[in-house]
Amino acid sequence: MWDESRRLAALQGYGIVDAAVGGDFADFVAIASDICNTPIAEINLIDQVRHWTLTGIDYGDRELPLDRSICAQTIRQNDLFVIPDLSADDRFRANPLVVGEPKLRFYAGAVLETPARQRLGTLCVLDREPRPEGLSERQGFTLKALARQIVTQFELRRATRDISDGNAARDRLQASLNEKDALLKEVHHRVKNNLQLISSLLNLQASRIVDPATASLFVDSRNRVRSMALVHENLYRAGSFAGIAIKAHILSLCSHLRRAYGASGIEIVADSDDITLDLDRAISCGLIINELVSNAFKHAFVGATSGLIEVSFCRQASGLCKLTVADNGVGMVGRVDIVDAMSLGLQLVRDLVEQLGGQIAIERDSGTRCVVSFRDAERTVA
């Protein structure tokens, strides 16, 4: 069924009409003219209101109204359209191109049909003399083959254009992503600096407090702020904002805590699988580590000259992530109920575990061992 709107959309999609690309198709009309032994050959496209000549040999007006276009009727034919003598054909004898200059007589046209069977126009040959014999079988075959090749060139041009447009869009997207990354990097840098400033202020304030218990609260707050600042610092240094490499983050956090508490003889060993976590999970895990390691430094080795704190993070094949903080100190006294915890540190750990959608288990055998389990860690780093 003929669908003019779809045909016009297909023609428009090639971007050929009114484009200065005729030179790319000159060889087709030259071959058609030579094979068919005609002085005139044209590639014509039929749009909504006109016949437009893409290129041709000895052609007249580049544009014609549809009522003067022979090709406008050709595109409705199912095969090669041959008129041996236009002046003897009732459909065309009154056409100004037949009655007046260039006094056309012979016409043969092959339809330019897309793979989707939309008819765009014609490749046609014309003569000023009648040709009762029309075209030979070989000439007709060649004219139709050339028409198919012209459409193939249309397809290639469109594909090339689409690739170029896609590359341009990709470049624009990349520029936008680069701009976003630069902005994110600056944001993380500023957040890190602001958090470090807060940490320094807390440290300064703690140094001026005489009461040890009050000063300890300031130190705890400073370490919590520093734990969050480390996440933003690691993001800034990595230059990638897809996630936090948790191994590097744990190592830097444990190193900071070791320096902060300066406990002689107390060693801290950290290890982790090479996985990434999103920003929120990384901050939560960092704060949990900060609280549990700080608690071990302060309470597990009272009066001891040596001790060991171990921090590990792993992801099982099932997708379950396990964060473990263990020490070989004196262990927590009595039963510890994380739900009803009284200390701010353990309350914070409880709330953070809930944010992770996880669970925490505390064991008190030869020290204290806390295991936080949760799912949905990010992909493994390659």
C-alpha positions in Angstrom: 0.0 0.0 0.0 1.3 3.4 -0.9 2.1 5.6 2.1 3.2 9.1 1.0 4.0 10.2 4.5 6.4 7.3 5.0 7.9 7.8 1.6 8.6 11.5 2.3 10.0 10.6 5.7 12.4 8.1 4.2 13.5 10.7 1.6 14.1 13.3 4.3 16.0 10.8 6.4 18.8 10.5 3.8 19.5 14.3 3.9 20.1 14.3 0.1 17.5 16.8 -1.2 19.0 20.3 -1.6 22.4 18.9 -0.5 25.5 19.9 -2.6 26.5 16.3 -3.2 25.7 15.8 -6.9 29.4 15.4 -7.7 29.5 12.2 -5.7 26.9 10.6 -8.1 28.2 12.0 -11.4 29.6 8.7 -12.5 26.2 7.0 -12.3 24.6 9.3 -14.8 27.7 9.2 -17.0 27.5 5.4 -17.1 23.7 5.4 -17.7 24.1 7.9 -20.5 26.8 5.8 -22.1 25.1 2.4 -21.8 21.8 3.7 -23.0 23.3 5.9 -25.7 21.3 9.0 -24.7 22.4 12.6 -24.5 20.5 13.2 -21.2 20.7 11.3 -17.9 19.5 12.4 -14.5 19.1 11.4 -10.9 15.8 12.9 -9.7 14.2 12.9 -6.3 10.5 13.5 -5.7 9.5 15.4 -2.6 6.1 16.7 -1.5 5.8 19.5 -4.1 8.6 19.2 -6.6 11.0 17.1 -8.7 14.6 17.9 -7.8 17.6 16.9 -9.8 20.5 15.6 -7.7 22.9 15.5 -10.7 22.7 14.9 -14.4 24.0 15.3 -17.9 22.5 18.0 -20.2 19.6 18.4 -17.8 17.5 21.5 -17.8 15.8 23.1 -14.7 17.0 21.6 -11.5 13.5 21.9 -10.0 10.2 21.2 -11.6 6.6 21.2 -10.2 5.2 17.8 -9.9 2.6 18.3 -12.6 5.5 18.7 -15.1 7.6 15.8 -13.8 7.6 12.5 -15.7 9.6 10.9 -12.8 6.7 11.7 -10.4 4.7 9.0 -12.3 7.7 6.7 -12.7 7.9 6.1 -8.9 4.4 4.6 -9.0 5.5 1.9 -11.5 6.5 -1.6 -10.5 9.2 -1.9 -13.1 11.3 0.0 -15.5 9.2 2.8 -17.0 9.9 3.3 -20.7 8.1 5.8 -23.0 9.4 5.4 -26.6 7.7 8.7 -27.8 6.4 11.1 -25.2 4.7 13.2 -27.9 2.6 10.1 -28.8 1.6 9.3 -25.2 -1.6 10.8 -24.0 -0.2 11.2 -20.5 2.7 13.4 -21.6 2.0 14.9 -25.1 0.9 18.2 -23.5 3.8 18.4 -21.0 5.7 21.7 -21.5 9.0 19.7 -21.7 7.6 17.9 -24.7 5.8 20.7 -26.4 8.5 23.2 -25.8 12.2 23.1 -25.1 14.0 20.7 -24.7 11.4 18.9 -26.8 11.8 15.6 -25.1 10.7 12.5 -26.9 12.2 9.4 -25.4 12.2 8.5 -21.6 13.3 5.5 -19.5 13.4 5.5 -15.8 14.4 3.1 -13.0 13.0 3.6 -9.5 15.3 4.4 -6.6 13.8 2.1 -4.0 15.1 1.8 -0.4 15.5 -1.6 1.4 12.2 -0.7 3.2 10.6 -0.4 -0.3 10.1 3.4 -0.1 10.5 5.0 -3.5 12.6 8.1 -3.5 13.0 9.1 -7.1 14.5 7.8 -10.3 17.6 7.3 -12.4 16.4 8.2 -15.9 17.7 8.6 -19.4 16.1 10.9 -22.1 16.5 11.7 -25.7 15.2 14.4 -28.1 14.4 11.8 -30.7 11.8 9.0 -30.4 13.1 5.5 -29.8 10.5 3.0 -30.9 12.7 0.1 -29.9 13.0 1.5 -26.3 15.9 -0.1 -24.4 17.6 -3.4 -25.0 17.5 -6.0 -22.2 21.1 -5.3 -21.3 20.4 -1.5 -21.1 17.4 -2.0 -18.9 19.2 -4.4 -16.6 22.1 -1.9 -16.3 19.8 1.0 -15.6 18.1 -0.8 -12.8 21.4 -2.1 -11.3 22.7 1.5 -11.3 19.6 2.6 -9.5 20.2 0.0 -6.8 23.8 1.2 -6.4 22.7 4.8 -6.0 20.4 3.8 -3.2 23.3 1.8 -1.6 25.3 5.0 -1.8 22.5 6.9 -0.1 22.6 4.2 2.7 26.3 4.5 3.1 26.2 8.3 3.2 23.5 8.2 5.9 25.5 5.6 7.9 28.6 7.8 7.7 26.6 10.8 8.8 25.1 8.9 11.7 28.5 7.8 12.8 29.8 11.4 12.5 26.8 12.6 14.5 27.3 9.9 17.0 31.0 10.8 17.4 30.0 14.4 17.9 27.4 13.5 20.5 30.0 11.2 22.2 32.5 14.1 22.2 29.9 16.4 23.7 29.0 13.8 26.3 32.6 13.2 27.2 33.2 16.9 27.6 30.2 17.1 29.9 31.4 14.1 31.9 34.9 15.7 32.2 33.3 18.8 33.4 31.2 16.9 35.9 34.2 14.9 37.1 36.2 18.1 37.5 33.3 19.6 39.5 33.0 16.5 41.7 36.7 16.4 42.3 36.6 20.0 43.4 33.6 19.3 45.7 35.3 16.3 47.3 38.5 18.4 47.7 36.6 21.2 49.4 34.6 18.7 51.6 37.9 17.0 52.6 39.5 20.4 53.5 36.5 21.5 55.5 36.4 18.3 57.4 40.1 18.5 58.1 39.6 22.0 59.3 36.9 20.8 61.7 39.2 18.0 62.8 42.0 20.5 63.5 39.7 22.7 65.5 38.5 19.8 67.6 42.2 18.8 68.2 43.1 22.3 69.2 40.1 22.5 71.6 41.0 19.1 73.1 44.5 20.2 73.8 43.2 23.1 76.0 40.8 20.9 78.0 42.2 19.8 81.4 39.6 17.2 82.2 40.7 13.9 80.5 37.2 12.5 80.0 36.1 15.7 78.3 39.2 15.9 76.2 38.7 12.2 75.2 35.3 13.1 73.8 36.9 15.8 71.6 39.5 13.3 70.4 36.7 10.8 69.5 34.8 13.4 67.5 38.0 14.4 65.8 38.7 10.8 64.7 35.1 10.5 63.4 35.5 13.6 61.3 38.9 12.4 60.1 37.4 9.1 59.1 34.8 10.8 56.8 37.5 13.2 55.5 39.6 10.2 54.4 36.9 9.0 52.1 36.7 12.3 50.3 40.5 12.5 50.2 40.8 9.0 48.6 38.1 9.9 46.0 40.0 13.2 45.2 43.3 11.4 44.8 41.9 8.5 42.8 40.2 10.8 40.3 37.4 8.3 39.9 34.0 8.7 41.5 32.5 5.3 40.7 33.3 4.1 44.2 35.9 3.8 47.0 38.7 1.2 46.8 37.9 -0.1 50.3 41.3 -1.7 50.8 43.3 1.5 50.4 40.7 3.3 52.6 41.0 0.8 55.4 44.8 0.9 55.3 44.9 4.7 55.5 42.3 4.8 58.2 44.1 2.2 60.4 47.4 4.1 59.9 45.7 7.3 61.0 44.3 5.6 64.1 47.6 4.1 65.0 49.2 7.5 64.9 46.3 9.2 66.7 46.5 6.9 69.8 50.2 6.3 69.7 49.9 3.2 71.8 53.4 1.8 72.1 53.5 -1.9 71.6 50.0 -2.2 70.2 50.1 -3.3 66.6 47.3 -3.0 64.1 47.1 -5.2 61.0 44.7 -4.5 58.2 43.7 -6.4 55.1 40.9 -6.4 52.6 39.7 -7.8 49.3 40.1 -5.5 46.3 36.5 -4.3 46.0 34.8 -0.9 45.8 32.0 0.5 47.8 29.8 3.5 47.0 30.4 6.7 49.0 27.7 6.1 51.6 28.8 2.5 52.4 32.4 3.5 52.5 31.7 6.3 55.0 29.6 3.9 57.1 32.3 1.2 57.1 35.0 3.8 57.9 33.1 5.1 60.9 32.4 1.5 62.2 36.1 0.7 61.9 36.9 4.0 63.6 34.6 3.3 66.6 35.7 -0.4 67.0 39.4 0.2 66.6 39.3 3.3 68.9 37.4 1.3 71.5 40.1 -1.4 71.3 42.9 1.1 71.7 41.3 2.7 74.7 39.9 -0.3 76.6 41.4 -3.7 75.4 45.0 -3.2 76.5 44.8 -1.4 79.8 48.1 -2.0 81.6 49.4 -4.2 78.7 52.7 -3.5 77.0 51.8 -5.3 73.7 48.7 -6.2 71.8 47.2 -6.8 68.4 44.2 -5.3 66.6 43.2 -6.9 63.3 40.9 -5.4 60.7 39.7 -7.3 57.7 37.1 -6.9 54.9 36.1 -9.6 52.5 33.3 -10.3 50.0 32.1 -13.9 49.7 30.9 -15.5 46.5 27.3 -15.1 47.7 27.8 -11.3 47.7 27.9 -11.1 51.5 30.4 -8.6 52.8 32.1 -9.1 56.1 33.9 -6.4 58.1 35.8 -7.8 61.1 37.6 -6.0 63.9 39.3 -8.2 66.4 41.8 -7.7 69.3 43.6 -10.0 71.7 43.0 -7.8 74.7 41.1 -8.3 77.9 37.7 -8.5 76.1 34.5 -6.8 76.9 33.3 -7.4 80.4 29.9 -9.2 80.7 27.2 -9.4 78.0 27.2 -6.7 75.4 23.8 -5.9 73.9 24.4 -3.7 70.8 20.7 -2.9 70.6 20.7 -1.3 74.1 24.2 0.0 74.0 24.8 3.0 76.4 28.0 4.4 74.9 27.8 6.8 72.1 30.4 4.8 70.1 28.4 1.5 70.2 25.2 3.4 69.5 26.8 4.9 66.4 28.0 1.4 65.3 24.5 0.0 65.8 22.9 2.8 63.7 25.5 2.5 61.0 25.0 -1.3 60.7 21.3 -0.6 60.3 22.0 1.9 57.5 24.0 -0.8 55.7 21.1 -3.2 56.1 23.4 -5.6 57.9 24.0 -7.4 61.2 26.7 -7.3 63.8 27.9 -10.2 66.0 30.2 -9.7 69.0 32.4 -12.6 70.4 34.5 -12.4 73.6 36.9 -15.3 73.4 40.5 -14.4 74.0 39.7 -10.8 73.3 36.9 -9.2 71.4 35.8 -10.0 67.8 33.1 -7.9 66.1 31.8 -9.0 62.7 29.6 -6.8 60.6 27.8 -8.5 57.7 25.9 -6.8 54.8 25.2 -7.4 51.2 25.4 -5.5 47.9 29.0 -4.4 47.9 30.1 -3.0 44.5 32.0 -4.9 41.8 35.5 -6.3 42.3 38.2 -4.0 41.1 40.0 -5.3 38.0 
